[in-house]
Amino acid sequence: MKIRSPIVSVLGHVDHGKTTLLDYIRGGAMAQNEAGGITQHIGGTEIPMEVIETICGDLLKKLDIRETMPGLFFIDTPGHEAFTTLRKRGGALADLAILVVDIKEGFKPQTYEALNILKTFKTPFVVAATKIDRVYGWETHKGLSFMQTYKKQAANVQEKLDTGIYELLGILHDEGFESERFDRVENFAKQICIIPISAKTGEGIPELLTMLMGLAQQYLKKQLQLEPDAPAKGTILEVKEEKGLGVTVDAVIYDGILRKNDTILLTSLDKVITTKIRSLLKPRPLEEMRDSKKRFQKVDEVVAAAGIKIVAPK
């Protein structure tokens, strides 16, 4: 029985740091390359367990999940108000989600919309309270866990951060969710974890990844299991003609196994399209689906929780 990576959707208001968070994890710079710094398409990135272990260190070792889970697959969704449909698509795909909230700005229109999407699809989520490095007086300690860097802050800086967390607790309570800062959570099945982080400095990201892996380990084991010959299911992100390849389909496979030469069915607005797979092109680990085509590698099969470019017959 194969275990696939959990699919994690990253949602939130525009410019609250969704893509910057993923950039830190994968060591990339996708946010700098986007028009106006705003994500305009759904992106997907495979993060191998080795990378997660490197970032989390001893925090992850306590969970004993090295042999059961291959990593995480992140979906980055647009934050601008014009991209509601794409956010819904990303929310529907997810096993887990990160709701990104600027700790100084709090909830904004797309934050509330993202929260409603998570409610609709009943997606378990954590809250990443971002930009803690911008709290007045904050002393940065790059890459440290939140608890390590928090203890190094002056008492008045800790108080400012805690005030921001309490405001988030109140809003989430009004929206029907009980929540608490992650280290104070008593029941992970009933309370939402709030993890203070800086996507710029990496502070708190070890706890964020550890919380995701722990929740997946505790509550999602059954839905992450794959039968060896289960047919693939996926969501289409884009269909286009590419020079040298012909008609291609960018998709995220969320269930089953997809193989070269398989016959697939796609639904359009007015009909069902049947086609055969000529080639499968998969982004390399840590590479984003929106990156250059040169970074795709040919594969013969894809297990669920993967972004893929499907090449149809000429």
C-alpha positions in Angstrom: 0.0 0.0 0.0 1.5 3.3 -1.1 1.2 6.5 1.0 1.0 9.8 -0.9 2.1 13.2 0.2 -0.6 15.3 1.8 -1.8 18.1 -0.5 -1.6 21.5 1.3 -3.3 24.5 -0.1 -1.9 28.0 0.9 -4.7 30.6 1.1 -5.0 34.1 2.3 -5.3 37.8 1.4 -3.1 39.4 -1.3 0.4 40.3 -0.2 0.2 38.5 3.2 3.1 36.3 2.1 1.8 33.0 0.7 4.3 32.7 -2.1 7.1 34.1 0.0 6.5 31.4 2.5 6.8 28.7 -0.2 9.9 30.5 -1.6 11.6 30.1 1.8 10.7 26.4 2.0 11.8 25.5 -1.5 14.7 28.0 -1.6 13.2 29.8 -4.7 12.3 33.3 -5.7 8.9 32.8 -7.5 7.3 35.8 -5.7 9.8 38.2 -7.3 9.0 37.0 -10.8 5.2 37.5 -10.6 3.4 40.4 -12.0 3.2 43.1 -9.3 4.2 40.5 -6.8 0.7 38.9 -7.1 0.2 35.2 -7.8 -2.1 34.9 -10.9 -2.2 31.1 -11.3 -2.4 28.1 -9.1 1.1 26.7 -8.6 2.2 23.4 -7.2 5.5 22.3 -5.5 6.6 19.0 -4.3 8.7 19.2 -1.0 10.6 16.0 -0.3 10.9 14.7 3.2 14.6 15.4 3.2 14.0 19.1 2.9 11.4 19.1 5.6 13.7 17.2 7.9 16.5 19.8 7.3 14.2 22.7 8.2 12.5 21.1 11.1 15.4 19.3 12.8 14.7 17.7 16.1 11.1 18.9 16.1 10.2 16.4 13.4 12.1 13.5 14.9 9.6 13.2 17.7 6.8 12.3 15.3 8.5 9.2 13.9 7.1 9.6 10.4 10.2 9.3 8.2 9.3 5.9 6.8 5.5 6.6 6.2 5.2 9.9 4.4 7.2 11.0 1.3 6.8 14.7 1.9 4.3 17.5 1.3 2.8 18.9 -1.9 1.9 22.6 -1.7 -0.6 24.4 -3.8 -0.2 28.2 -3.9 -3.4 30.1 -4.7 -3.9 33.7 -5.9 -4.9 36.3 -3.2 -6.3 39.0 -5.4 -10.1 39.4 -5.4 -10.3 38.6 -9.2 -9.2 35.0 -8.6 -12.0 33.6 -6.5 -12.5 30.5 -8.7 -8.9 29.5 -8.6 -8.9 29.7 -4.8 -12.0 27.5 -4.6 -10.3 25.0 -6.9 -7.2 25.0 -4.7 -9.3 24.6 -1.5 -11.2 21.7 -3.0 -8.0 19.9 -3.8 -6.4 20.1 -0.3 -6.1 17.5 2.4 -4.8 20.3 4.7 -4.5 24.1 4.3 -2.5 27.0 5.7 -4.5 30.2 6.1 -1.9 33.0 5.9 -2.7 36.1 7.9 -0.4 39.2 8.3 -0.2 39.5 12.1 -0.2 43.3 11.9 -3.0 43.7 9.3 -5.2 40.8 10.6 -8.2 39.5 8.6 -8.9 41.1 5.2 -11.6 40.4 2.6 -9.7 37.5 0.9 -8.8 36.1 4.3 -12.5 35.8 5.2 -13.3 34.4 1.7 -10.5 31.8 2.1 -11.9 30.8 5.5 -15.3 30.3 4.0 -13.8 28.1 1.3 -12.2 26.0 4.0 -15.5 25.8 5.8 -17.4 24.7 2.6 -15.0 21.9 1.9 -14.4 21.0 5.6 -10.7 21.2 5.1 -8.5 21.0 8.2 -6.2 24.0 8.5 -3.7 25.8 10.5 -3.2 29.6 10.7 0.3 31.0 9.8 0.5 34.4 11.5 3.1 36.0 9.2 5.5 38.9 9.3 6.4 38.6 13.0 9.8 40.2 12.0 7.8 43.5 11.4 6.6 43.6 15.0 8.2 46.8 16.4 11.3 46.0 18.3 11.6 42.4 17.0 15.1 41.0 16.9 15.5 38.6 14.0 17.1 35.2 14.4 17.1 33.6 11.0 15.8 30.0 10.7 15.1 29.5 14.4 11.9 27.8 15.6 9.3 30.2 17.0 9.8 29.1 20.6 13.6 29.7 20.3 13.3 33.2 18.8 10.3 34.2 21.0 12.4 33.6 24.2 15.1 36.0 22.9 12.7 38.9 22.5 12.2 41.7 25.0 9.1 41.4 27.2 7.3 44.3 25.5 7.9 42.8 22.1 6.5 39.5 23.3 3.4 41.4 24.6 2.9 43.1 21.2 3.0 39.7 19.4 0.7 38.1 21.9 -1.8 41.0 21.4 -1.8 40.2 17.7 -2.4 36.5 18.4 -5.3 37.3 20.8 -7.0 39.4 18.1 -6.8 36.5 15.7 -8.3 34.2 18.4 -11.2 36.6 18.7 -11.9 36.8 15.0 -11.7 33.0 14.6 -14.1 32.6 17.6 -16.6 34.9 15.9 -16.3 32.8 12.7 -17.1 29.6 14.7 -13.6 28.2 15.3 -11.9 27.6 18.6 -8.1 28.3 18.3 -4.9 28.8 20.3 -1.3 29.4 19.7 0.1 26.1 18.7 2.1 25.4 21.9 -1.0 26.0 24.0 -3.4 23.8 22.1 -5.0 21.1 24.3 -7.1 19.3 21.6 -5.8 19.3 18.1 -9.1 17.8 16.8 -11.1 20.7 18.1 -8.7 23.7 18.2 -7.1 25.5 15.3 -3.3 26.0 15.7 -1.9 29.5 15.2 1.8 29.4 14.3 3.6 32.8 14.3 6.2 32.9 11.5 8.3 35.1 9.3 8.4 33.9 5.7 11.3 36.3 5.2 13.6 35.1 8.0 12.3 31.5 8.4 11.5 32.0 12.1 8.6 29.7 13.1 8.6 27.7 9.8 10.0 24.6 11.6 6.9 24.5 13.8 4.6 25.2 10.9 5.9 22.2 8.9 6.0 20.0 12.0 2.3 20.8 12.8 1.3 19.9 9.2 3.2 16.6 9.3 1.8 15.8 12.7 -1.8 16.6 11.7 -1.4 14.4 8.6 0.1 11.6 10.6 -2.7 11.7 13.2 -5.8 12.3 11.2 -5.2 11.7 7.5 -3.5 8.3 7.3 -6.5 6.5 5.7 -7.2 9.1 3.0 -3.4 9.2 2.0 -3.4 5.5 1.3 -3.3 4.5 -2.4 -4.2 1.3 -4.1 -1.5 0.2 -6.6 -3.9 0.2 -9.6 -6.3 2.9 -8.6 -7.3 5.1 -11.6 -6.1 8.7 -11.4 -8.3 11.7 -10.6 -7.1 15.2 -11.0 -8.0 18.9 -11.5 -7.0 20.7 -14.7 -5.3 24.0 -14.3 -4.7 24.9 -17.9 -4.9 23.5 -21.4 -2.6 25.0 -24.1 -0.6 24.4 -27.2 3.1 24.4 -26.6 5.7 24.6 -29.3 7.4 21.2 -29.9 4.9 19.4 -27.6 1.5 20.1 -29.1 -1.6 20.2 -26.9 -0.7 20.0 -23.2 -2.7 19.8 -20.0 -1.4 21.2 -16.7 -3.0 19.3 -13.9 -2.8 18.4 -10.2 -3.3 14.7 -9.6 -5.0 14.2 -6.2 -5.9 10.5 -6.3 -4.7 7.3 -7.9 -1.8 6.7 -10.3 -1.5 8.1 -13.8 0.7 6.3 -16.4 2.0 7.0 -19.9 -0.3 5.7 -22.6 -3.3 5.8 -20.3 -6.6 6.9 -21.8 -8.1 9.9 -19.9 -11.4 11.8 -19.9 -11.6 15.6 -19.7 -14.8 17.6 -19.3 -15.2 20.8 -21.2 -18.2 23.2 -21.0 -20.3 21.2 -23.5 -18.7 17.7 -23.9 -16.5 15.0 -22.6 -13.0 14.7 -24.3 -11.3 11.4 -24.6 -7.5 11.3 -25.3 -4.5 9.2 -24.7 -1.3 10.3 -22.9 1.7 10.6 -25.1 4.0 11.9 -22.4 4.1 12.9 -18.8 6.3 15.8 -17.7 6.7 16.4 -14.0 8.4 19.3 -12.2 11.5 18.3 -10.3 11.3 18.3 -6.5 11.3 21.9 -5.2 10.6 23.3 -8.6 7.3 25.2 -9.1 4.8 24.2 -11.8 4.9 27.8 -13.2 8.7 27.7 -13.7 10.5 27.2 -17.0 9.5 24.1 -19.1 13.2 23.1 -19.0 12.8 22.1 -15.4 10.3 19.3 -16.2 11.4 15.7 -16.3 9.8 12.9 -18.3 8.3 10.2 -16.2 6.3 7.0 -16.9 3.9 7.3 -14.0 2.7 9.8 -11.4 1.4 9.0 -7.9 -1.3 11.3 -6.4 -0.2 14.6 -4.9 1.8 15.7 -7.9 1.7 18.5 -10.4 2.0 17.2 -14.0 2.0 18.4 -17.6 0.2 15.8 -19.8 1.1 15.8 -23.5 -1.8 14.5 -25.7 -1.3 12.8 -29.1 -0.5 15.0 -32.0 
